[in-house]
Amino acid sequence: MPIAIVGAGMAGLTCASRLAEAGRAVRVFDKGRGPGGRMSARRVELDGETLHFDHGAQYFTARDERFRRQVERWHGEGVIAPWPAAKDGAWVGTPAMNAPIRVMADALGVQFGARVEAIRADESGWVLEGDGLPDEAFATVICAVPAEQVAPLFARHHNHLAELAQATVSDPCWTVMAAFDGRVDLNDTIHDAGAIGWAARNNSKPGRAEPECWVIQGSPDWSREYLEEEAEAVVRLLLEEFRTQAGGALPPLRHAAAHRWRYARSGDAGEGAIWDADKRIGACGDWLKGPRVECAFLSGWELAEAILKDG
């Protein structure tokens, strides 16, 4: 029977790719409409132009040799490029942040629009319950979603994993995507500026189109304070803070929208990955190793290696 992986972000797709390379049958399910997870990107059609926003993770770095090798492969394939405006050693997907995720998802044939609401064990194996899911059993089930979504799935099946996930809390983030009719008088990136945790001129990234597009992310504390606010109010408040950072003047606004990330920056449970060979269930994700894209990759890789070692 195949292995089921719930979640098509960096961790889940890395785990699935490594297992597939080793000849294992893998099925990946994700509730979203397309690949990305926290590396998602958004396009907006406006007046015959396409506006681009990387509204999740802004860039990533590579320290571990395993991830550096993968980054070199992606660079050779043309799906990532350096972005020195963020910092030395920063990389971004091209033409959008989700480009490397999309390559992995396409190779694996991820089933999107599949919402897993519960898992259960029967005599034939593990069964996924929810919307858009196949009526079949799996030998193994892997959870590669944020900690807050892991706990309810595994509460009846693995106490340690569920309790660990429940204790590992993510920071939220309100993100505003704004396009302007003219260049904003700011550096390409700003950070830790009042209510703004990070803001970036998206069109300064390699492979992006010319329209002046900005991603403005609220700080964790600010986003938590306004977490249940209406999106329109968040747009107004963060744009006013952005205007202050720009010296009180902004070009005419062409487009603005807000996205609420309830689980933006993960916690760090310090576990790397979790694998229970007896129950044939496991978990991977940045929440187990640290709030960085590289940590998500390494968590998925380490879980796959643990599964393969078991035979």
Buried (B, 14 or more C-beta within 10 A) or exposed (E): BBBBBBBBBBBBBBBBBBBBEEEBEBBBBBBBEBBBBBBBBBEBEEEEBEBBBBBBBBBBBBEEEBBEEBBEEBBEEEBBBBBEBBEEBBBBBBBBBBBBBBBBBEEBEBBBEBBBEEBEBEEEBBBBEBEEBBEEBBBBBBBBBBBBBBBEBBBEBBEEBBEBBBEBEBBBBBBBBBBBEEEBEBEBBBEEBBBBBBBBBBBBBBBBEEBBBBBBBBBBEBBEBBBEBEBEEBBBBBBEBBEEBBEEEBBEEBBBBBBBBEBBBBBBBEBBBBBBEEBBBBBBBBBBBBBBBBBBBBBBBBBBBBBBEEE
